[in-house]
């Protein structure tokens, strides 16, 4: 592999170089965590905002939602439901995971193993 011969492992470096590299990695990791936390807080804030579009409000009313509890998170769930209902397999899997019916995470199918007539695992 090109360039692999030029790499120096951490064990081959001096203790000072190791500390510098590890410190840089720790700082980058902390910055990444801060960005993820800020993004999560921003998304939670947006989802908690009340519905401002009358079309969205009317659509939720047609589905029978209590409008005093309706916010953008309800709109997202409704959109996910409509996509799943329309045949979007990824949306169906996401809905199943939201309601706790994950099944086999890779295929969405529970697998049963039968050996000699006895059910071994599900």
Backbone as a printed PyTorch tensor [residue, N CA C, xyz], in Angstrom:
tensor([[[  0.8500,  -1.1760,   0.0000],
         [  0.0000,   0.0000,   0.0000],
         [  0.8930,   1.2350,   0.0000]],

        [[  0.6240,   2.1760,  -0.8610],
         [  1.4370,   3.3820,  -0.9970],
         [  1.3630,   4.2220,   0.2670]],

        [[  2.5110,   4.6650,   0.7500],
         [  2.5740,   5.5420,   1.9050],
         [  2.5540,   4.8250,   3.2330]],

        [[  2.2260,   3.5500,   3.2530],
         [  2.1570,   2.8090,   4.5170],
         [  3.5330,   2.7040,   5.1580]],

        [[  4.5830,   2.6640,   4.3400],
         [  5.9370,   2.5590,   4.8680],
         [  6.3580,   3.8360,   5.5920]],

        [[  5.6990,   4.9490,   5.2850],
         [  6.0500,   6.2330,   5.8880],
         [  5.4050,   6.4420,   7.2500]],

        [[  4.4500,   5.6140,   7.6230],
         [  3.7330,   5.8010,   8.8740],
         [  4.5880,   5.3970,  10.0660]],

        [[  4.4540,   6.1730,  11.1310],
         [  5.1700,   5.8740,  12.3690],
         [  4.1140,   5.5720,  13.4240]],

        [[  4.1870,   4.3930,  14.0380],
         [  3.2050,   4.0270,  15.0450],
         [  3.4010,   4.8690,  16.2960]],

        [[  2.3790,   4.9270,  17.1130],
         [  2.4440,   5.6940,  18.3490],
         [  3.5200,   5.1300,  19.2740]],

        [[  3.6950,   3.8180,  19.2640],
         [  4.6870,   3.1790,  20.1260],
         [  6.1210,   3.5550,  19.7270]],

        [[  6.3330,   3.9110,  18.4690],
         [  7.6620,   4.2780,  17.9840],
         [  7.9780,   5.7570,  18.2140]],

        [[  7.0240,   6.5190,  18.7160],
         [  7.2320,   7.9460,  18.9430],
         [  7.7220,   8.1880,  20.3690]],

        [[  8.2550,   9.3750,  20.5920],
         [  8.7080,   9.7290,  21.9450],
         [  7.4750,   9.9830,  22.8130]],

        [[  7.6850,   9.9550,  24.1260],
         [  6.5810,  10.1940,  25.0620],
         [  5.9720,  11.5770,  24.8310]],

        [[  6.7950,  12.5640,  24.5260],
         [  6.3040,  13.9180,  24.2780],
         [  5.4230,  13.9520,  23.0300]],

        [[  5.8520,  13.2890,  21.9570],
         [  5.0510,  13.2340,  20.7300],
         [  3.7340,  12.5090,  20.9800]],

        [[  3.7880,  11.4330,  21.7630],
         [  2.5750,  10.6820,  22.0890],
         [  1.5780,  11.5670,  22.8270]],

        [[  2.0720,  12.3310,  23.8290],
         [  1.1940,  13.2230,  24.5910],
         [  0.5810,  14.2930,  23.6960]],

        [[  1.3550,  14.8600,  22.7990],
         [  0.8440,  15.8970,  21.8920],
         [ -0.2600,  15.3440,  20.9930]],

        [[ -0.0180,  14.1620,  20.4390],
         [ -0.9980,  13.5320,  19.5490],
         [ -2.2720,  13.1870,  20.3160]],

        [[ -2.1050,  12.6160,  21.5120],
         [ -3.2590,  12.2380,  22.3210],
         [ -4.0360,  13.4710,  22.7840]],

        [[ -3.3170,  14.5350,  23.1120],
         [ -3.9630,  15.7750,  23.5330],
         [ -4.7740,  16.3640,  22.3860]],

        [[ -4.2080,  16.3700,  21.1900],
         [ -4.9180,  16.8890,  20.0160],
         [ -6.1740,  16.0570,  19.7460]],

        [[ -6.0590,  14.7490,  19.9040],
         [ -7.2180,  13.8760,  19.6990],
         [ -8.2970,  14.1320,  20.7310]],

        [[ -7.8940,  14.3400,  21.9780],
         [ -8.8550,  14.6230,  23.0440],
         [ -9.5790,  15.9340,  22.8140]],

        [[ -8.8380,  16.9460,  22.3640],
         [ -9.4540,  18.2490,  22.0830],
         [-10.4260,  18.1520,  20.9190]],

        [[-10.0610,  17.4280,  19.8890],
         [-10.9440,  17.2550,  18.7300],
         [-12.2100,  16.4920,  19.1310]],

        [[-12.0510,  15.4930,  19.9940],
         [-13.1880,  14.7100,  20.4620],
         [-14.1430,  15.5860,  21.2730]],

        [[-13.5880,  16.4220,  22.1440],
         [-14.4150,  17.3130,  22.9570],
         [-15.1740,  18.3030,  22.0780]],

        [[-14.5090,  18.8470,  21.0710],
         [-15.1630,  19.7870,  20.1520],
         [-16.2910,  19.0930,  19.3920]],

        [[-16.0670,  17.8610,  18.9790],
         [-17.0900,  17.0990,  18.2710],
         [-18.3050,  16.8580,  19.1780]],

        [[-18.0580,  16.5240,  20.4430],
         [-19.1590,  16.3210,  21.3960],
         [-19.9460,  17.6150,  21.5980]],

        [[-19.2480,  18.7390,  21.7020],
         [-19.9210,  20.0310,  21.8680],
         [-20.8040,  20.3410,  20.6600]],

        [[-20.2960,  20.0820,  19.4540],
         [-21.0870,  20.3330,  18.2430],
         [-22.3230,  19.4480,  18.2030]],

        [[-22.1610,  18.1500,  18.5400],
         [-23.3040,  17.2340,  18.5480],
         [-24.3480,  17.6690,  19.5790]],

        [[-23.8810,  18.1080,  20.7530],
         [-24.8030,  18.5500,  21.8020],
         [-25.5660,  19.7920,  21.3480]],

        [[-24.8770,  20.7520,  20.7470],
         [-25.5280,  21.9690,  20.2640],
         [-26.5410,  21.6470,  19.1710]],

        [[-26.1900,  20.7340,  18.2700],
         [-27.1090,  20.3280,  17.2080],
         [-28.3510,  19.6640,  17.7940]],

        [[-28.1530,  18.7860,  18.7770],
         [-29.2760,  18.0990,  19.4160],
         [-30.1880,  19.1080,  20.1070]],

        [[-29.6070,  20.0630,  20.8400],
         [-30.4100,  21.0790,  21.5260],
         [-31.1840,  21.9380,  20.5310]],

        [[-30.5650,  22.2850,  19.4240],
         [-31.2400,  23.0770,  18.3900],
         [-32.4130,  22.3040,  17.7990]],

        [[-32.1910,  21.0250,  17.5160],
         [-33.2610,  20.2100,  16.9420],
         [-34.4050,  20.0440,  17.9290]],

        [[-34.0880,  19.8320,  19.1990],
         [-35.1440,  19.7000,  20.2090],
         [-35.9580,  20.9820,  20.3080]],

        [[-35.2800,  22.1280,  20.2420],
         [-35.9660,  23.4100,  20.3050],
         [-36.9140,  23.5660,  19.1060]],

        [[-36.4320,  23.2300,  17.8970],
         [-37.2700,  23.3340,  16.7020],
         [-38.4730,  22.4000,  16.7670]],

        [[-38.2570,  21.1950,  17.2750],
         [-39.3550,  20.2340,  17.3520],
         [-40.4180,  20.6540,  18.3640]],

        [[-40.0110,  21.3940,  19.3940],
         [-40.9530,  21.8250,  20.4290],
         [-41.7250,  23.0900,  20.0540]],

        [[-41.3390,  23.7470,  18.9710],
         [-42.0390,  24.9640,  18.5650],
         [-43.4710,  24.6400,  18.1370]],

        [[-44.3940,  25.5590,  18.4010],
         [-45.7750,  25.3180,  17.9580],
         [-45.8740,  25.3790,  16.4400]],

        [[-46.9170,  24.7800,  15.9220],
         [-47.1460,  24.7440,  14.4780],
         [-47.5700,  26.1320,  14.0140]],

        [[-46.9080,  26.6280,  12.9820],
         [-47.2010,  27.9810,  12.5070],
         [-47.9210,  27.9960,  11.1620]],

        [[-47.9280,  26.8810,  10.4610],
         [-48.5330,  26.8050,   9.1320],
         [-49.9670,  26.2920,   9.2630]],

        [[-50.9240,  27.0190,   8.7300],
         [-52.3310,  26.6220,   8.8600],
         [-52.6310,  25.3050,   8.1500]],

        [[-51.9380,  25.0240,   7.0420],
         [-52.1540,  23.7470,   6.3440],
         [-51.7360,  22.5710,   7.2260]],

        [[-50.5860,  22.7110,   7.8920],
         [-50.1390,  21.6560,   8.8010],
         [-51.1040,  21.4960,   9.9680]],

        [[-51.5530,  22.6090,  10.4920],
         [-52.4950,  22.6090,  11.6090],
         [-53.7740,  21.8700,  11.2100]],

        [[-54.3000,  22.1910,  10.0370],
         [-55.5380,  21.5550,   9.5570],
         [-55.3360,  20.0670,   9.3100]],

        [[-54.1660,  19.6990,   8.7770],
         [-53.9050,  18.2850,   8.5160],
         [-53.8730,  17.4840,   9.8230]],

        [[-53.2450,  18.0280,  10.8370],
         [-53.2200,  17.3400,  12.1380],
         [-54.6260,  17.2340,  12.7190]],

        [[-55.4190,  18.2730,  12.5510],
         [-56.7980,  18.2480,  13.0420],
         [-57.5950,  17.1440,  12.3420]],

        [[-57.3420,  16.9390,  11.0350],
         [-58.0350,  15.8810,  10.3000],
         [-57.6780,  14.4960,  10.8350]],

        [[-56.4390,  14.3320,  11.3120],
         [-56.0240,  13.0480,  11.8650],
         [-56.4720,  12.8840,  13.3220]],

        [[-57.0680,  13.9140,  13.9010],
         [-57.6270,  13.8140,  15.2390],
         [-56.6590,  14.1320,  16.3710]],

        [[-55.5810,  14.8290,  16.0930],
         [-54.6390,  15.1910,  17.1510],
         [-55.2330,  16.2800,  18.0290]],

        [[-54.8790,  16.2510,  19.3090],
         [-55.2660,  17.3220,  20.2230],
         [-54.3820,  18.5220,  19.9070]],

        [[-54.9790,  19.5830,  19.4600],
         [-54.1990,  20.7010,  18.9410],
         [-53.4470,  21.4580,  20.0250]],

        [[-53.8800,  21.3830,  21.2720],
         [-53.1330,  22.0660,  22.3250],
         [-51.8100,  21.3610,  22.6260]],

        [[-51.6710,  20.1090,  22.2090],
         [-50.4390,  19.3450,  22.4220],
         [-49.6000,  19.2190,  21.1510]],

        [[-50.1080,  19.7220,  20.0390],
         [-49.4300,  19.5460,  18.7510],
         [-48.2660,  20.5280,  18.6120]],

        [[-47.1320,  20.0020,  18.1990],
         [-45.9700,  20.8250,  17.8860],
         [-45.2810,  20.2170,  16.6650]],

        [[-44.1250,  20.7260,  16.3190],
         [-43.4280,  20.2460,  15.1220],
         [-43.0340,  18.7740,  15.2120]],

        [[-42.8190,  18.2530,  16.4230],
         [-42.4670,  16.8330,  16.5400],
         [-43.6200,  15.9500,  16.0690]],

        [[-44.8480,  16.3780,  16.3000],
         [-46.0100,  15.6240,  15.8280],
         [-46.0480,  15.6320,  14.3050]],

        [[-45.6960,  16.7720,  13.7090],
         [-45.6400,  16.8440,  12.2450],
         [-44.6030,  15.8830,  11.6760]],

        [[-43.4650,  15.7760,  12.3410],
         [-42.4140,  14.8660,  11.8780],
         [-42.9050,  13.4230,  11.9400]],

        [[-43.5560,  13.0640,  13.0430],
         [-44.0760,  11.6970,  13.1850],
         [-45.1500,  11.4290,  12.1320]],

        [[-46.0000,  12.4130,  11.8780],
         [-47.0260,  12.2450,  10.8520],
         [-46.3890,  12.0560,   9.4760]],

        [[-45.3540,  12.8310,   9.1760],
         [-44.6510,  12.6760,   7.8970],
         [-44.0150,  11.3070,   7.7720]],

        [[-43.4380,  10.8230,   8.8620],
         [-42.8410,   9.4870,   8.8740],
         [-43.9170,   8.4240,   8.6560]],

        [[-45.0540,   8.5990,   9.3210],
         [-46.1730,   7.6710,   9.1560],
         [-46.6520,   7.6340,   7.7030]],

        [[-46.8060,   8.8160,   7.0960],
         [-47.2830,   8.8780,   5.7180],
         [-46.2840,   8.2430,   4.7520]],

        [[-44.9920,   8.4500,   5.0040],
         [-43.9760,   7.8320,   4.1410],
         [-44.0160,   6.3150,   4.2840]],

        [[-44.1500,   5.8330,   5.5210],
         [-44.2170,   4.3830,   5.7520],
         [-45.4670,   3.7930,   5.1130]],

        [[-46.5550,   4.4840,   5.2480],
         [-47.8280,   4.0340,   4.6590],
         [-47.7220,   3.9630,   3.1400]],

        [[-46.9170,   4.8600,   2.5620],
         [-46.7360,   4.8850,   1.1150],
         [-45.7550,   3.8470,   0.5970]],

        [[-45.1590,   3.0540,   1.5050],
         [-44.2800,   1.9710,   1.0790],
         [-42.7990,   2.2250,   1.2890]],

        [[-42.4140,   3.3380,   1.9030],
         [-41.0080,   3.6400,   2.1660],
         [-40.4920,   2.7030,   3.2570]],

        [[-39.6520,   1.7510,   2.8710],
         [-39.1700,   0.7190,   3.7830],
         [-38.3380,   1.3270,   4.9130]],

        [[-37.5130,   2.3200,   4.6120],
         [-36.7060,   2.9590,   5.6490],
         [-37.6100,   3.6340,   6.6830]],

        [[-38.6740,   4.2660,   6.2320],
         [-39.6230,   4.9030,   7.1510],
         [-40.3400,   3.8500,   7.9890]],

        [[-40.6630,   2.7150,   7.3830],
         [-41.3050,   1.6370,   8.1290],
         [-40.3910,   1.1120,   9.2320]],

        [[-39.1160,   0.9420,   8.9130],
         [-38.1560,   0.4800,   9.9080],
         [-37.9950,   1.4960,  11.0300]],

        [[-37.9550,   2.7730,  10.6720],
         [-37.8120,   3.8200,  11.6860],
         [-39.0340,   3.8540,  12.5960]],

        [[-40.2150,   3.7240,  12.0390],
         [-41.4300,   3.6780,  12.8520],
         [-41.4010,   2.4860,  13.7990]],

        [[-40.9920,   1.3500,  13.2880],
         [-40.9100,   0.1560,  14.1370],
         [-39.9380,   0.3690,  15.2820]],

        [[-38.8160,   1.0130,  15.0150],
         [-37.8530,   1.2380,  16.0870],
         [-38.3890,   2.2650,  17.0850]],

        [[-39.1610,   3.2530,  16.6190],
         [-39.7380,   4.2490,  17.5220],
         [-40.7380,   3.6380,  18.4930]],

        [[-41.5020,   2.6640,  18.0220],
         [-42.5160,   2.0650,  18.8850],
         [-42.0310,   0.7890,  19.5630]],

        [[-40.7550,   0.4520,  19.3730],
         [-40.1690,  -0.6780,  20.0860],
         [-40.3890,  -2.0320,  19.4560]],

        [[-40.6340,  -2.0840,  18.1800],
         [-40.8050,  -3.3570,  17.4690],
         [-39.6710,  -3.5600,  16.4870]],

        [[-38.4510,  -3.5050,  16.9760],
         [-37.2860,  -3.5580,  16.1030],
         [-37.0980,  -4.8560,  15.3630]],

        [[-37.3870,  -5.9990,  15.9920],
         [-37.1120,  -7.2760,  15.3350],
         [-35.6370,  -7.4170,  15.0570]],

        [[-35.2890,  -8.0610,  13.9700],
         [-33.8910,  -8.1760,  13.5610],
         [-33.5000,  -6.8670,  12.9000]],

        [[-32.5240,  -6.1750,  13.4660],
         [-32.1730,  -4.8320,  13.0080],
         [-31.6410,  -4.8030,  11.5700]],

        [[-31.0390,  -5.8980,  11.0990],
         [-30.4490,  -5.8530,   9.7680],
         [-31.4650,  -6.1420,   8.6740]],

        [[-32.4370,  -6.9990,   8.9570],
         [-33.3770,  -7.3670,   7.9040],
         [-34.8120,  -6.9760,   8.2080]],

        [[-35.1120,  -6.6710,   9.4760],
         [-36.4830,  -6.3910,   9.8510],
         [-37.3170,  -7.6600,   9.9780]],

        [[-36.6690,  -8.8320,   9.9490],
         [-37.3530, -10.1120,  10.0150],
         [-36.8050, -10.8990,  11.1930]],

        [[-37.7000, -11.4540,  12.0180],
         [-37.2580, -12.3250,  13.0940],
         [-36.8820, -13.6700,  12.4950]],

        [[-35.7630, -14.2100,  12.9360],
         [-35.2940, -15.4750,  12.4040],
         [-35.4580, -16.5610,  13.4560]],

        [[-35.9420, -17.7300,  13.0390],
         [-36.1280, -18.8630,  13.9230],
         [-35.2430, -19.9940,  13.4250]],

        [[-34.4790, -20.6020,  14.3420],
         [-33.6170, -21.7260,  13.9900],
         [-34.2340, -22.9880,  14.5610]],

        [[-34.4630, -23.9840,  13.7070],
         [-35.0450, -25.2520,  14.1430],
         [-34.0580, -26.3610,  13.8140]],

        [[-33.6550, -27.0960,  14.8360],
         [-32.7490, -28.2340,  14.6630],
         [-33.4260, -29.4870,  15.1760]],

        [[-33.5380, -30.4770,  14.3500],
         [-34.1300, -31.7480,  14.7540],
         [-35.5380, -31.6160,  15.3050]],

        [[-36.2990, -30.6570,  14.8170],
         [-37.6740, -30.5080,  15.2460],
         [-37.8510, -29.6370,  16.4790]],

        [[-36.7580, -29.2590,  17.1690],
         [-36.8520, -28.4020,  18.3380],
         [-36.4510, -26.9720,  17.9950]],

        [[-37.2420, -26.0340,  18.4540],
         [-36.9130, -24.6210,  18.2400],
         [-35.7400, -24.2770,  19.1600]],

        [[-34.6240, -23.8170,  18.5630],
         [-33.4190, -23.5180,  19.3250],
         [-33.3530, -22.0540,  19.7130]],

        [[-33.6020, -21.1770,  18.7760],
         [-33.4790, -19.7370,  19.0480],
         [-34.4610, -18.9740,  18.1910]],

        [[-34.7810, -17.8100,  18.6800],
         [-35.7020, -16.9520,  17.9130],
         [-35.1000, -15.5760,  17.7930]]])
